[in-house]
């Protein structure tokens, strides 16, 4: 970060990308609080067969140069794990994030234990990425969720 401008670099640009220009989408909130907002496109997708909400929140063990505003998502309908990082404009400097550093916590809102299986399947990863593309349309997430709930009745 230099003079309020962010430049994020990754060792493997195919695995992680970022996009700027999200600061002006906060209706003046970011400007009033001296923040710059970057969207970090995570290389991970999560798929859940059940209708369980998950809380994404900032990790207490993460870097203190940015904060992450938490939220609730449901990986049955939304598979991306993108991060909106809020950086303070006044913090000029360079920070190094290593692979495996804690950035966010993902916590299921369930009262029973859940088993997490993970594996890397690049073909399936691309499939989920394509499956997510139509969700950028207005309200399409809500329409898909409603249709899936009606189907399961």
Secondary structure, DSSP 8 states (H G I E B T S, - for coil): -BTTB-----SSTTT-EEE---GGGGTTHHHHTTEEEEEEE-S-B---SS--EEEEEE-TTS-TTEEE--EEEETTT--B--EEEEEETT--------TT---EEEEE--SS---------HHHHHHHHHHHHGGGSTTHHHHHHHHHHHHH-
